[in-house]
Structures are given as C-alpha cells and as structure tokens.
Amino acid sequence: MTRINVMKPWMGSEEMLALSEVIASGWVAQGPKVAQFEREFAAAMQAGHAVATSNCTTALHLALIVAGVGAGDEVIVPSFSFIATANAPTYVGARPIFIDVDPATGCVTADGVAAAITPRTRAVIVVDQGGIPVDLDSIRAVCDPLGLVVIEDAACGAGSTYRGRPVGAGADLAAWSFHPRKLLTTGEGGMLTTSNAEWAERARRLREHAMSVSASDRQSHVLAPAEEYLEIGFNYRMTDLQAAVGIAQLGRLPEIVRRRREIADGYNEALQGIDGLRPVGDPDWGTSNFQSYWVEVEPEFPTDRDGLLVALAEADISARRGIMAAHRQPAYWTAETGDASLGVTERLTDNTLILPLFHQMTEEEQRRVVDVLRASSAARTGAGGRHS
C-alpha cells in the first residue's frame, strides 16, 4: 500500500513556467509579480485592496496595527483555531478574549461575541474554520454600532463563499494563508485585504520596514531616491517567486474547489451509513471549500477519536486531530483571556479528526479511508475503543 496523506498541493507545469520566468527576469524579491498577484487576488476576492505578506500571521498582525488596536485593548477571538489567531493580538499588546463556537460549524457566533464585549473591546477576529464560512453579517450587526473592527481570519477560506460572495469580502480586514495545507499555496505566504485605502497603504509600508520608498521603486531608478523610515516597521515581504506561483494557483482555484467539494460529497454519501460519525457541512449562509473535511466522533461510535486515528494510521492513512483549543496551550495557561465557557471548543478539539482530502485523491484512495471507518464502526473491542 502507498501512504495516503491528509493533504497534497496541486501544482504543475504552469507553476514551473512561472518560476522560470521570474528567475530569468533577474528580479526575484518583492516586485512586479507581487503587485500583479495583489491585483488579481483582490479582484478574485472582491476586495478593494490586497497587500501580500510573508504569511497569514503577519497579515493578522498588520491588520490589528492599521486598525489601531494596541496595548490595553481586548480582542475577541475563538479558542477553536490555530494559535496564531490568539497570538496576533498579543503582538500589539492587546489581550485575546476567548469565546466558544457553534457546534455544527466550528465558527464563532454573534451571541458569543455580544456576551464577551467589554469597554476595552476594540476588535473581533472571526475565523472561517476549515473553510466553513462564518456568519459575518450577524456579527457585524453586533459590532458595527459599537465601532468594533471585524477582522476575518480567512486563512482557510480561499474559494469559500458567504451569501454568494467570496468570504472576507464583507469584513473590515481579512487575512489569508498560502501555506501548503491551503487550497491556494505559494509554499509560504499570506495576504491582507481591505476596502480601506489608507489601511492598505500603511500596511504596504509597514511590511517593508515602513520605508517611504519601496524597494521596487528604488530599483526602477539608476540613482535611487533616499528613503526615510516613517515608523517602526517589519520585514513581512513576499517574493516575486512566491507571487508567480500564487498567480498560477489563483487560476486553478475554481477547479480545486469543484474537485474538493466532489470528494467531500463522496465522504458525505459514505458516512450516511455509519452511525456516530458527524461530518462538517455547508451552513445555510454559504459554501465551504472543504480545506479541511473534519468529522466528529460521537459517543455512540465504538472507538474514540484517537483510536480511529490509530486504525487509519495502521492502514497507512494519515489523518489529523481536529482543530486545537488555544486556551489549553501552555502559552495561555496563566493569561487572563476571559471567562466564557468553552465546552463546545473542548468537545470538538477532543472528538474531531480531519480526513484526507486533496485534489489528486483517487476513488480507490477514498474507498480505503471509508473502509477503515466502516471497519472501526463494526468493531466493539480494540485499542482506543470505548467498549471492551
């Protein structure tokens, strides 16, 4: 048997050609390809402006800075997310306030946000968890009258939709990831999108040490103009090599989403006959790109989540534990992060797993995964099982 990975990027000759053209041009740092990627990504995501960054975490950091979040402020975030969502507020001296999530979608809700707001709240970070679109309108209905900035962590969201538009289009700011686990990858990289031109312009400066003249502008002059450093900035740049791959990947995005949803439909059909496994699915307000196809292992299933992971691994199938609970990590054990009940987060973190799903996945590979799920469903004993 060959190993089945949980995810594989889909790349080909288009990406190789794009890289060779950049190498031949002699300009491989942040330059014209980055600017082109920004324009094309903004158009695809229906955003006014896009600012390429080194990764999604740096995009979140810049989003908070340009939104004016700073020391002493509170930022409402889900604990049910990769730890970067909580870390970003700490970078600017703010305090992440953890709230729980909806059990069906894994996303925060308007009620959860409303209950966590205090006089110190300055912003809310919502997450399209695993590609499932968050119900943004209901959250903005709570936040907008109070002047709270809504930042969408769309790290997993490229290709997902919310009320007929790309996710992120309705947020004050959105941050995107191009990590290899994402549908659209540049190897590593990120993007910040916003409709606010002033925020976008400042983010562009800040990602490049806050220089008054960009590197590409200086390169275009034989005698480069002198630059000034207008504030404390960062080195959060994307390279033209990455952007060239990103442009090619952006052209593949509709086909990637179509194929992933096709594979997800195959899992959905198979799981209908297996009691105790609840798959994630589209909410009423949008469609998922199924960046992650996660399944909750319910109490009636014969084995627990970890036992099912072992069974999959024994069949040379690499699945993953579900989304982490950031409040359980040592980095936040002693931090004051609010007092909301996080029971749903803990249940989902303990009982969900992510099944393999990638563009090139064959029917045979998916059948192998499903066969293990069915065999585990039929088993009543074994390592990691609930019954003995």
Backbone hydrogen bonds in HBPLUS format (Angstrom, degrees):
<---DONOR---> <-ACCEPTOR-->    atom                        ^
c    i                          cat <-CA-CA->   ^        H-A-AA   ^      H-
h    n   atom  resd res      DA  || num        DHA   H-A  angle D-A-AA Bond
n    s   type  num  typ     dist DA aas  dist angle  dist       angle   num
A0004-ILE N   A0316-ASP O   2.99 MM 312  6.48 156.4  2.05 154.3 162.0     1
A0318-SER N   A0004-ILE O   2.81 MM 314  5.97 177.0  1.81 171.3 172.4     2
A0357-LEU N   A0006-VAL O   3.10 MM 351  5.98 163.3  2.13 137.0 136.1     3
A0016-MET N   A0012-GLY O   3.28 MM   4  6.62 160.3  2.32 149.0 154.8     4
A0017-LEU N   A0013-SER O   2.88 MM   4  6.02 160.8  1.91 151.9 156.6     5
A0018-ALA N   A0014-GLU O   2.98 MM   4  6.13 158.2  2.02 143.5 149.9     6
A0019-LEU N   A0015-GLU O   2.99 MM   4  6.21 157.8  2.04 148.4 153.6     7
A0020-SER N   A0016-MET O   3.01 MM   4  6.24 161.4  2.04 147.1 152.2     8
A0021-GLU N   A0017-LEU O   2.99 MM   4  6.20 153.4  2.06 151.5 158.1     9
A0022-VAL N   A0018-ALA O   3.22 MM   4  6.48 153.8  2.29 144.3 150.5    10
A0023-ILE N   A0019-LEU O   2.96 MM   4  6.24 166.4  1.98 156.6 160.4    11
A0024-ALA N   A0020-SER O   2.92 MM   4  6.07 158.6  1.97 145.2 151.2    12
A0025-SER N   A0021-GLU O   3.06 MM   4  6.21 135.6  2.27 135.7 146.9    13
A0025-SER N   A0022-VAL O   3.07 MM   3  5.07 127.3  2.36  94.6 108.8    14
A0026-GLY N   A0023-ILE O   3.25 MM   3  5.58 146.2  2.37 105.2 113.8    15
A0240-ASP N   A0028-VAL O   2.98 MM 212  5.00 134.1  2.20 116.9 127.7    16
A0240-ASP N   A0029-ALA O   3.10 MM 211  5.30 134.3  2.31  94.7 102.1    17
A0035-ALA N   A0031-GLY O   3.18 MM   4  6.52 160.8  2.21 152.9 158.4    18
A0036-GLN N   A0032-PRO O   2.94 MM   4  6.16 153.2  2.01 144.5 151.9    19
A0037-PHE N   A0033-LYS O   2.86 MM   4  6.05 160.4  1.90 147.5 152.8    20
A0038-GLU N   A0034-VAL O   2.89 MM   4  6.13 157.7  1.94 151.5 157.7    21
A0039-ARG N   A0035-ALA O   3.08 MM   4  6.34 160.6  2.12 146.5 150.9    22
A0040-GLU N   A0036-GLN O   2.96 MM   4  6.19 169.8  1.97 156.7 159.3    23
A0041-PHE N   A0037-PHE O   2.81 MM   4  5.84 157.8  1.86 150.0 156.6    24
A0042-ALA N   A0038-GLU O   2.96 MM   4  6.00 163.7  1.99 147.6 152.4    25
A0043-ALA N   A0039-ARG O   3.07 MM   4  6.28 157.3  2.12 145.2 151.2    26
A0044-ALA N   A0040-GLU O   3.00 MM   4  6.16 159.4  2.04 143.7 149.4    27
A0045-MET N   A0041-PHE O   2.94 MM   4  6.10 151.2  2.02 151.8 159.0    28
A0047-ALA N   A0042-ALA O   2.85 MM   5  4.78 166.5  1.87 146.6 148.7    29
A0046-GLN N   A0043-ALA O   3.29 MM   3  5.06 161.2  2.32  99.0 104.2    30
A0049-HIS N   A0194-THR O   2.84 MM 145  5.41 131.8  2.07 149.4 164.3    31
A0194-THR N   A0049-HIS O   3.05 MM 145  5.41 151.1  2.14 141.5 147.5    32
A0051-VAL N   A0192-LEU O   2.70 MM 141  4.99 152.8  1.77 148.6 157.9    33
A0192-LEU N   A0051-VAL O   2.83 MM 141  4.99 153.2  1.90 136.1 145.2    34
A0053-THR N   A0190-GLY O   2.92 MM 137  4.86 171.3  1.93 123.7 123.1    35
A0190-GLY N   A0053-THR O   3.06 MM 137  4.86 151.4  2.14 129.5 123.1    36
A0054-SER N   A0236-TYR O   2.91 MM 182  4.94 118.3  2.30 115.6 120.9    37
A0059-ALA N   A0055-ASN O   3.23 MM   4  6.49 145.8  2.35 138.7 148.4    38
A0060-LEU N   A0056-CYS O   2.87 MM   4  6.21 154.6  1.94 153.1 159.1    39
A0061-HIS N   A0057-THR O   2.97 MM   4  6.24 155.9  2.03 145.6 152.5    40
A0062-LEU N   A0058-THR O   2.96 MM   4  6.16 165.1  1.98 148.0 151.1    41
A0063-ALA N   A0059-ALA O   2.90 MM   4  6.08 152.8  1.97 145.2 153.5    42
A0064-LEU N   A0060-LEU O   3.08 MM   4  6.36 158.5  2.13 151.7 155.3    43
A0065-ILE N   A0061-HIS O   3.11 MM   4  6.41 156.6  2.17 147.8 154.7    44
A0066-VAL N   A0062-LEU O   2.93 MM   4  6.14 175.8  1.93 163.4 162.4    45
A0067-ALA N   A0063-ALA O   3.04 MM   4  6.08 140.0  2.21 139.0 150.0    46
A0069-VAL N   A0064-LEU O   2.99 MM   5  5.33 158.7  2.03 165.6 160.4    47
A0068-GLY N   A0065-ILE O   2.96 MM   3  5.26 158.8  2.00 109.6 116.2    48
A0073-ASP N   A0070-GLY O   3.10 MM   3  5.80 162.6  2.14 139.5 142.6    49
A0072-GLY N   A0093-GLY O   3.35 MM  21  6.58 146.9  2.46 141.3 132.1    50
A0095-ARG N   A0073-ASP O   2.87 MM  22  6.28 154.8  1.94 147.2 154.7    51
A0074-GLU N   A0120-ARG O   2.90 MM  46  5.46 149.0  2.00 136.6 131.6    52
A0122-ARG N   A0074-GLU O   2.89 MM  48  5.85 165.0  1.91 165.4 160.5    53
A0075-VAL N   A0095-ARG O   2.94 MM  20  6.06 163.0  1.97 148.5 149.6    54
A0097-ILE N   A0075-VAL O   2.80 MM  22  5.86 158.4  1.85 145.5 146.6    55
A0076-ILE N   A0123-ALA O   3.09 MM  47  6.56 151.3  2.17 151.1 148.4    56
A0125-ILE N   A0076-ILE O   2.85 MM  49  6.16 169.1  1.86 173.7 175.9    57
A0077-VAL N   A0097-ILE O   2.91 MM  20  5.84 167.0  1.93 144.9 147.0    58
A0099-ILE N   A0077-VAL O   2.98 MM  22  6.25 136.6  2.18 148.5 158.5    59
A0081-SER N   A0079-SER O   2.80 MM   2  5.62 126.7  2.08 113.0  96.6    60
A0326-ALA N   A0079-SER O   2.88 MM 247  4.83 174.3  1.88 132.0 130.7    61
A0085-THR N   A0082-PHE O   3.08 MM   3  6.17 160.1  2.12 136.4 138.0    62
A0086-ALA N   A0083-ILE O   3.08 MM   3  5.48 127.8  2.37 108.2 119.9    63
A0087-ASN N   A0083-ILE O   2.92 MM   4  6.17 153.9  1.99 150.7 159.3    64
A0088-ALA N   A0084-ALA O   3.07 MM   4  6.02 160.8  2.11 150.4 151.1    65
A0090-THR N   A0087-ASN O   2.90 MM   3  5.27 119.0  2.28 107.9 124.0    66
A0091-TYR N   A0087-ASN O   3.18 MM   4  6.57 139.0  2.36 151.2 163.1    67
A0091-TYR N   A0088-ALA O   3.08 MM   3  5.26 132.7  2.31 102.6 115.2    68
A0092-VAL N   A0089-PRO O   3.15 MM   3  5.58 141.6  2.31 106.9 116.4    69
A0094-ALA N   A0089-PRO O   2.97 MM   5  5.08 144.1  2.10 155.7 144.4    70
A0093-GLY N   A0090-THR O   3.08 MM   3  4.92 162.5  2.12 103.0 107.7    71
A0098-PHE N   A0337-THR O   2.95 MM 239  5.80 151.0  2.04 142.6 144.8    72
A0102-ASP N   A0107-CYS O   2.79 MM   5  5.56 169.7  1.80 152.5 151.9    73
A0106-GLY N   A0102-ASP O   2.85 MM   4  5.22 152.2  1.93 145.6 153.1    74
A0113-VAL N   A0109-THR O   3.05 MM   4  6.36 156.1  2.11 149.0 155.4    75
A0114-ALA N   A0110-ALA O   2.88 MM   4  6.06 171.0  1.88 155.1 157.6    76
A0115-ALA N   A0111-ASP O   3.05 MM   4  6.19 158.4  2.10 148.0 152.9    77
A0116-ALA N   A0113-VAL O   3.02 MM   3  5.35 142.3  2.17 107.7 118.6    78
A0121-THR N   A0118-THR O   3.03 MM   3  5.35 163.0  2.05 115.0 120.4    79
A0149-VAL N   A0122-ARG O   3.31 MM  27  6.64 160.8  2.35 146.1 141.0    80
A0124-VAL N   A0149-VAL O   2.85 MM  25  6.27 150.6  1.93 165.3 172.5    81
A0151-ILE N   A0124-VAL O   2.84 MM  27  6.10 171.6  1.85 166.7 169.6    82
A0126-VAL N   A0151-ILE O   2.91 MM  25  6.34 154.0  1.98 158.1 166.6    83
A0153-ASP N   A0126-VAL O   2.63 MM  27  5.84 169.2  1.64 177.5 175.3    84
A0128-ASP N   A0153-ASP O   3.26 MM  25  6.56 159.4  2.31 149.2 149.3    85
A0131-GLY N   A0128-ASP O   3.07 MM   3  5.26 164.3  2.10 125.4 123.1    86
A0132-ILE N   A0129-GLN O   3.04 MM   3  5.34 168.4  2.05 116.9 118.4    87
A0292-SER N   A0130-GLY O   3.19 MM 162  4.76 151.1  2.28 133.1 124.7    88
A0136-LEU N   A0134-VAL O   2.92 MM   2  5.52 123.4  2.24 111.2  94.7    89
A0139-ILE N   A0136-LEU O   3.05 MM   3  5.17 120.5  2.42  99.7 114.9    90
A0140-ARG N   A0136-LEU O   2.85 MM   4  6.12 159.2  1.89 160.9 167.3    91
A0141-ALA N   A0137-ASP O   2.92 MM   4  6.12 144.4  2.05 145.3 155.1    92
A0142-VAL N   A0139-ILE O   3.09 MM   3  5.25 136.5  2.28  99.5 111.0    93
A0143-CYS N   A0139-ILE O   2.98 MM   4  6.27 158.6  2.03 148.2 154.6    94
A0144-ASP N   A0140-ARG O   2.81 MM   4  5.38 164.7  1.83 142.4 147.8    95
A0146-LEU N   A0143-CYS O   2.99 MM   3  5.39 137.8  2.18 111.3 123.6    96
A0148-LEU N   A0143-CYS O   3.15 MM   5  5.02 167.9  2.16 138.9 135.8    97
A0147-GLY N   A0144-ASP O   3.02 MM   3  5.07 163.1  2.05 109.5 114.9    98
A0172-ASP N   A0150-VAL O   3.11 MM  22  5.56 135.9  2.32 148.4 161.3    99
A0152-GLU N   A0173-LEU O   2.83 MM  21  6.26 164.9  1.85 153.2 154.8   100
A0154-ALA N   A0152-GLU O   3.04 MM   2  5.59 115.2  2.48 108.1  91.2   101
A0175-ALA N   A0152-GLU O   2.91 MM  23  6.37 156.1  1.97 161.2 165.4   102
A0154-ALA N   A0175-ALA O   2.77 MM  21  5.50 129.6  2.03 146.0 162.1   103
A0157-GLY N   A0154-ALA O   2.88 MM   3  4.66 159.5  1.93 106.5 113.4   104
A0160-SER N   A0157-GLY O   2.88 MM   3  5.37 170.3  1.89 143.7 144.6   105
A0167-VAL N   A0160-SER O   3.18 MM   7  5.90 156.8  2.23 132.2 131.0   106
A0161-THR N   A0287-THR O   2.98 MM 126  5.17 159.9  2.02 141.3 147.7   107
A0287-THR N   A0161-THR O   3.12 MM 126  5.17 143.2  2.26 120.6 131.0   108
A0162-TYR N   A0165-ARG O   2.64 MM   3  5.28 159.5  1.68 158.8 165.9   109
A0165-ARG N   A0162-TYR O   3.10 MM   3  5.28 165.3  2.12 112.3 116.9   110
A0163-ARG N   A0285-TRP O   2.78 MM 122  5.44 159.1  1.82 158.4 164.9   111
A0169-ALA N   A0166-PRO O   3.29 MM   3  5.91 163.7  2.32 133.4 136.6   112
A0171-ALA N   A0168-GLY O   3.32 MM   3  5.42 165.8  2.34 107.2 111.4   113
A0174-ALA N   A0193-THR O   2.93 MM  19  5.19 149.1  2.02 147.4 151.3   114
A0193-THR N   A0174-ALA O   2.88 MM  19  5.19 161.6  1.91 149.4 155.1   115
A0176-TRP N   A0191-MET O   2.83 MM  15  5.01 154.4  1.89 151.4 156.6   116
A0191-MET N   A0176-TRP O   3.15 MM  15  5.01 142.7  2.30 126.2 128.6   117
A0178-PHE N   A0189-GLY O   2.88 MM  11  5.00 149.1  1.97 148.0 138.8   118
A0186-THR N   A0178-PHE O   3.01 MM   8  5.43 157.0  2.07 137.3 137.4   119
A0182-LYS N   A0179-HIS O   2.87 MM   3  5.52 164.1  1.90 125.7 131.1   120
A0200-ALA N   A0196-ASN O   3.05 MM   4  6.33 160.1  2.09 152.5 158.4   121
A0201-GLU N   A0197-ALA O   2.96 MM   4  6.14 161.4  2.00 149.5 154.2   122
A0202-ARG N   A0198-GLU O   3.03 MM   4  6.20 161.5  2.06 148.3 153.1   123
A0203-ALA N   A0199-TRP O   2.92 MM   4  6.08 158.9  1.96 149.1 155.4   124
A0204-ARG N   A0200-ALA O   2.99 MM   4  6.26 151.9  2.07 147.7 154.9   125
A0205-ARG N   A0201-GLU O   3.20 MM   4  6.54 153.6  2.27 144.4 150.6   126
A0206-LEU N   A0202-ARG O   2.86 MM   4  6.12 170.5  1.87 158.9 161.5   127
A0207-ARG N   A0203-ALA O   2.99 MM   4  6.10 154.2  2.06 149.7 154.8   128
A0208-GLU N   A0205-ARG O   2.99 MM   3  5.41 150.8  2.07 111.6 120.8   129
A0210-ALA N   A0205-ARG O   2.66 MM   5  4.31 134.6  1.86 144.6 135.7   130
A0234-PHE N   A0206-LEU O   2.80 MM  28  5.74 158.5  1.85 162.4 163.9   131
A0236-TYR N   A0207-ARG O   2.79 MM  29  4.48 156.7  1.85 129.8 137.6   132
A0211-MET N   A0208-GLU O   3.23 MM   3  6.18 158.6  2.28 125.3 127.9   133
A0209-HIS N   A0234-PHE O   2.70 MM  25  4.56 157.8  1.74 146.0 143.7   134
A0230-LEU N   A0210-ALA O   3.05 MM  20  5.75 147.2  2.16 165.5 155.3   135
A0212-SER N   A0228-GLU O   2.75 MM  16  5.23 141.2  1.90 154.3 162.7   136
A0218-ARG N   A0214-SER O   3.01 MM   4  6.34 157.6  2.07 151.3 157.4   137
A0219-GLN N   A0215-ALA O   2.94 MM   4  6.14 151.9  2.02 147.1 155.2   138
A0220-SER N   A0216-SER O   3.21 MM   4  6.37 135.5  2.42 136.4 146.2   139
A0220-SER N   A0217-ASP O   3.25 MM   3  5.28 132.9  2.48  94.5 106.5   140
A0221-HIS N   A0218-ARG O   3.24 MM   3  5.61 162.6  2.27 109.5 114.8   141
A0243-ALA N   A0239-THR O   3.00 MM   4  6.30 164.1  2.02 148.7 153.6   142
A0244-ALA N   A0240-ASP O   2.89 MM   4  5.92 153.7  1.96 143.1 148.9   143
A0245-VAL N   A0241-LEU O   3.37 MM   4  6.65 157.5  2.42 143.7 148.5   144
A0246-GLY N   A0242-GLN O   2.89 MM   4  6.18 155.1  1.95 148.7 157.0   145
A0247-ILE N   A0243-ALA O   2.86 MM   4  6.14 149.8  1.95 152.6 158.7   146
A0248-ALA N   A0244-ALA O   3.28 MM   4  6.56 162.3  2.32 144.0 147.8   147
A0249-GLN N   A0245-VAL O   2.85 MM   4  6.10 159.2  1.90 153.0 159.7   148
A0250-LEU N   A0246-GLY O   2.81 MM   4  5.95 149.6  1.90 145.5 153.6   149
A0251-GLY N   A0247-ILE O   3.31 MM   4  6.61 147.9  2.42 142.2 148.8   150
A0252-ARG N   A0249-GLN O   2.90 MM   3  5.03 134.7  2.11  99.5 113.0   151
A0253-LEU N   A0249-GLN O   3.15 MM   4  6.34 122.5  2.49 143.1 158.3   152
A0253-LEU N   A0250-LEU O   3.23 MM   3  5.15 146.8  2.35  97.6 107.0   153
A0255-GLU N   A0252-ARG O   3.02 MM   3  5.60 118.5  2.41 118.0 132.3   154
A0256-ILE N   A0252-ARG O   2.97 MM   4  6.14 155.7  2.03 154.1 161.0   155
A0257-VAL N   A0253-LEU O   2.94 MM   4  6.15 166.3  1.96 163.8 165.6   156
A0258-ARG N   A0254-PRO O   3.00 MM   4  6.19 162.6  2.03 145.4 150.6   157
A0259-ARG N   A0255-GLU O   2.98 MM   4  6.12 165.1  2.00 148.4 152.1   158
A0260-ARG N   A0256-ILE O   2.94 MM   4  6.13 162.3  1.97 152.2 157.3   159
A0261-ARG N   A0257-VAL O   2.96 MM   4  6.11 161.3  1.99 154.3 158.8   160
A0262-GLU N   A0258-ARG O   3.05 MM   4  6.25 143.0  2.19 140.1 150.6   161
A0263-ILE N   A0259-ARG O   3.01 MM   4  6.36 156.6  2.07 151.7 156.7   162
A0264-ALA N   A0260-ARG O   2.88 MM   4  6.11 157.9  1.93 147.2 154.0   163
A0265-ASP N   A0261-ARG O   2.90 MM   4  6.08 150.4  1.99 140.2 147.7   164
A0266-GLY N   A0262-GLU O   3.16 MM   4  6.50 145.5  2.28 138.9 147.8   165
A0266-GLY N   A0263-ILE O   3.01 MM   3  4.99 118.1  2.41  93.7 109.3   166
A0267-TYR N   A0263-ILE O   3.04 MM   4  6.50 152.0  2.12 150.0 157.1   167
A0268-ASN N   A0264-ALA O   2.85 MM   4  6.14 164.4  1.88 153.8 158.5   168
A0269-GLU N   A0265-ASP O   2.96 MM   4  6.18 161.7  2.00 150.4 154.2   169
A0270-ALA N   A0266-GLY O   3.11 MM   4  6.30 160.2  2.15 144.3 149.8   170
A0271-LEU N   A0267-TYR O   2.83 MM   4  6.01 159.2  1.87 161.0 166.5   171
A0273-GLY N   A0270-ALA O   3.42 MM   3  6.21 159.7  2.47 115.6 119.3   172
A0274-ILE N   A0271-LEU O   3.03 MM   3  5.05 168.7  2.05 112.1 113.4   173
A0298-GLU N   A0276-GLY O   2.81 MM  22  4.85 161.6  1.84 148.5 151.3   174
A0278-ARG N   A0296-GLU O   2.88 MM  18  4.96 166.2  1.90 147.4 149.7   175
A0296-GLU N   A0278-ARG O   2.74 MM  18  4.96 168.5  1.76 145.2 145.3   176
A0280-VAL N   A0294-TRP O   2.98 MM  14  5.83 149.0  2.08 176.7 172.6   177
A0286-GLY N   A0283-PRO O   3.46 MM   3  5.79 175.8  2.46 113.1 114.0   178
A0355-LEU N   A0293-TYR O   3.01 MM  62  5.80 165.3  2.03 164.0 159.2   179
A0295-VAL N   A0353-LEU O   2.89 MM  58  5.55 157.7  1.94 157.9 163.8   180
A0353-LEU N   A0295-VAL O   3.01 MM  58  5.55 148.7  2.11 146.2 155.1   181
A0297-VAL N   A0351-ASN O   2.68 MM  54  5.33 174.9  1.68 169.3 168.6   182
A0301-PHE N   A0298-GLU O   3.01 MM   3  5.74 164.1  2.03 125.3 130.4   183
A0386-ARG N   A0302-PRO O   2.84 MM  84  5.68 169.5  1.85 146.4 149.3   184
A0304-ASP N   A0384-GLY O   3.32 MM  80  6.24 173.6  2.33 146.4 147.6   185
A0308-LEU N   A0304-ASP O   2.97 MM   4  6.27 149.7  2.07 151.5 160.3   186
A0309-LEU N   A0305-ARG O   2.95 MM   4  6.28 151.0  2.03 149.4 157.8   187
A0310-VAL N   A0306-ASP O   3.03 MM   4  6.30 151.3  2.12 143.7 150.9   188
A0311-ALA N   A0307-GLY O   3.03 MM   4  6.31 157.6  2.08 144.0 149.8   189
A0312-LEU N   A0308-LEU O   2.98 MM   4  6.23 156.5  2.04 148.8 154.7   190
A0313-ALA N   A0309-LEU O   2.91 MM   4  6.12 159.7  1.95 146.8 152.8   191
A0314-GLU N   A0310-VAL O   2.88 MM   4  6.12 153.7  1.95 153.4 160.2   192
A0315-ALA N   A0312-LEU O   3.01 MM   3  5.18 139.1  2.18 100.8 112.9   193
A0317-ILE N   A0312-LEU O   2.91 MM   5  5.06 149.7  2.00 137.3 140.0   194
A0316-ASP N   A0313-ALA O   2.85 MM   3  4.87 153.1  1.92 112.6 114.0   195
A0320-ARG N   A0354-ILE O   3.08 MM  34  4.99 151.3  2.17 136.1 143.6   196
A0354-ILE N   A0320-ARG O   2.70 MM  34  4.99 159.1  1.74 144.4 151.9   197
A0322-GLY N   A0352-THR O   2.81 MM  30  4.68 133.1  2.03 138.6 124.6   198
A0328-ARG N   A0325-ALA O   3.05 MM   3  5.72 158.8  2.09 118.9 125.3   199
A0329-GLN N   A0326-ALA O   3.05 MM   3  5.43 161.9  2.08 114.0 119.8   200
A0332-TYR N   A0329-GLN O   2.88 MM   3  5.74 160.3  1.92 130.2 135.3   201
A0333-TRP N   A0330-PRO O   3.27 MM   3  5.07 164.5  2.30 102.7 107.3   202
A0335-ALA N   A0332-TYR O   3.36 MM   3  4.99 151.3  2.45  93.7 101.9   203
A0346-GLU N   A0342-LEU O   3.03 MM   4  6.32 163.4  2.06 154.1 158.4   204
A0347-ARG N   A0343-GLY O   2.97 MM   4  6.13 155.0  2.03 143.7 150.9   205
A0348-LEU N   A0344-VAL O   2.88 MM   4  6.10 168.7  1.89 159.8 161.9   206
A0349-THR N   A0345-THR O   2.87 MM   4  6.00 162.2  1.90 152.2 157.9   207
A0350-ASP N   A0346-GLU O   3.00 MM   4  6.03 152.7  2.08 142.5 149.1   208
A0351-ASN N   A0347-ARG O   3.01 MM   4  5.99 135.3  2.22 142.6 154.0   209
A0352-THR N   A0348-LEU O   3.06 MM   4  5.49 121.2  2.42 149.7 149.0   210
A0361-MET N   A0358-PHE O   2.99 MM   3  5.46 166.1  2.01 122.4 125.7   211
A0366-GLN N   A0362-THR O   3.02 MM   4  6.34 163.5  2.05 152.1 156.3   212
A0367-ARG N   A0363-GLU O   2.88 MM   4  6.02 151.4  1.96 144.5 153.2   213
A0368-ARG N   A0364-GLU O   2.95 MM   4  6.24 147.6  2.06 144.7 153.0   214
A0369-VAL N   A0365-GLU O   3.17 MM   4  6.55 156.0  2.23 147.9 153.2   215
A0370-VAL N   A0366-GLN O   2.96 MM   4  6.25 168.8  1.98 154.5 157.2   216
A0371-ASP N   A0367-ARG O   2.81 MM   4  5.95 153.7  1.88 149.2 156.5   217
A0372-VAL N   A0368-ARG O   3.26 MM   4  6.53 151.9  2.35 143.5 149.1   218
A0373-LEU N   A0369-VAL O   3.17 MM   4  6.56 157.2  2.23 148.5 154.9   219
A0374-ARG N   A0370-VAL O   2.89 MM   4  6.18 159.1  1.93 154.8 160.3   220
A0375-ALA N   A0371-ASP O   2.88 MM   4  6.06 158.5  1.93 146.4 152.7   221
A0376-SER N   A0372-VAL O   2.88 MM   4  6.02 157.1  1.93 149.0 155.2   222
A0377-SER N   A0373-LEU O   2.94 MM   4  6.12 143.8  2.08 139.2 149.5   223
A0378-ALA N   A0374-ARG O   3.07 MM   4  6.34 141.3  2.22 142.1 151.5   224
A0379-ALA N   A0375-ALA O   3.10 MM   4  6.30 129.1  2.37 137.8 150.9   225
A0379-ALA N   A0376-SER O   3.29 MM   3  5.07 135.2  2.50  90.3 102.2   226
A0385-GLY N   A0382-GLY O   3.04 MM   3  5.43 158.7  2.08 131.4 132.2   227
